[in-house]
Amino acid sequence: MLINGQWVEKWQPVQASDDEGRFIRQTSGFRHRIGVESPEGFTPEAGRYVLYVAYICPWACRTLIALRLKGLEHAIDVRVVDPRLTDQGWAFSGELGTDRDDINGASHMHELYSRADPTYTGRATVPVLWDRSRNTIVNNESADILQILNRDFDALARNDVDLRPAALIDAIDATNARLYADFNNGVYQAGFATTQAAYDEAVRQVFDCLAWMDARLKGSQWLAGERLTETDIRAFVTLVRFDLAYYGLFKCNLRPLSAYPNVMAYLRRLLALPAFTSSVQADHIKAGYYSIKALNPTGIVPAGPLLDYL
Ligand SMILES: N[C@@H](CCC(=O)N[C@@H](CS)C(=O)NCC(=O)O)C(=O)O
């Protein structure tokens, strides 16, 4: 991680935990919005911003899906880091077809953080929305970037899609809150738990949440109302990694995903949409998660599972 703008080599992929061994996620440090009246001058312009993502990362893939659903590929460049975290964090090496950083010439993601803030302390996470005009990070919080892509770039979006319609905001926010706590972050809490009690608590939340989603999807195509919203993006990124990584590596193995028929049908429905399918690189997901040494010291990537939906 970066400490006061300097990369500290003793990088530890397992995140912080509380006294009971529960995993704690770092809060994001750059939280600007984009707008014609942005006090920092972050105005919406085609060609000005770059979205840095990793295909392994569910948080980054949320933003990639939103960008493609909105039809913003022509306006915002995307650069992809390698799937494996190195001892210097995310790298640009061209591994598995990833990108070199031709925009900033960085070899590692942390260089962009210290360029944006020479005194930055924290992990150099993806996604990052970068401003090539002011040479800085606009935002590194995927929940914000989802909203930025949905609304702040509306004048440039080629698709007339609203992922957060006013009439559904309460349902979206309520569903997102449960999804985040019990599912999106819940799988990480199971995977990175350092005590049995913390793991037991997390894995129960994950499977209670799957059962709740399955019941909700019985009479509805989407999770937060009768249309596709950002909530479906948030659910998808965790669902599509479930069999590939969370079931095995994160020990979320109480039941297979196939035990939830409505959830499976929903996952297939989302995978039929190009913005969703194109965000899934199974080889990156497996290589990335199984490279977490603290959870998989040998680094061996399992052969399976063979999945008929990917
Ligand atoms: N709050 C962030 C979390 C992003 C996040 O945790 N990204 C992970 C990859 S899945 C990361 O970059 N980890 C690198 C690290 O922790 O050093 C968001 O949702 O945007």
The ligand as a Gaussian input file, in Angstrom:
#p B3LYP/6-31G(d) Opt

LIG

0 1
 N      -14.534000       0.849000      -2.475000
 C      -13.906000       0.396000      -3.609000
 C      -13.310000      -0.992000      -3.406000
 C      -12.514000      -1.410000      -4.587000
 C      -11.635000      -2.604000      -4.255000
 O      -11.608000      -3.110000      -3.126000
 N      -10.889000      -3.056000      -5.274000
 C       -9.955000      -4.156000      -5.054000
 C      -10.024000      -5.170000      -6.184000
 S      -11.461000      -6.161000      -6.153000
 C       -8.537000      -3.633000      -5.121000
 O       -8.218000      -2.843000      -5.970000
 N       -7.681000      -4.123000      -4.226000
 C       -6.299000      -3.792000      -4.195000
 C       -5.804000      -3.650000      -2.794000
 O       -6.592000      -3.835000      -1.864000
 O       -4.635000      -3.334000      -2.637000
 C      -14.921000       0.416000      -4.734000
 O      -16.006000      -0.179000      -4.606000
 O      -14.629000       1.037000      -5.733000

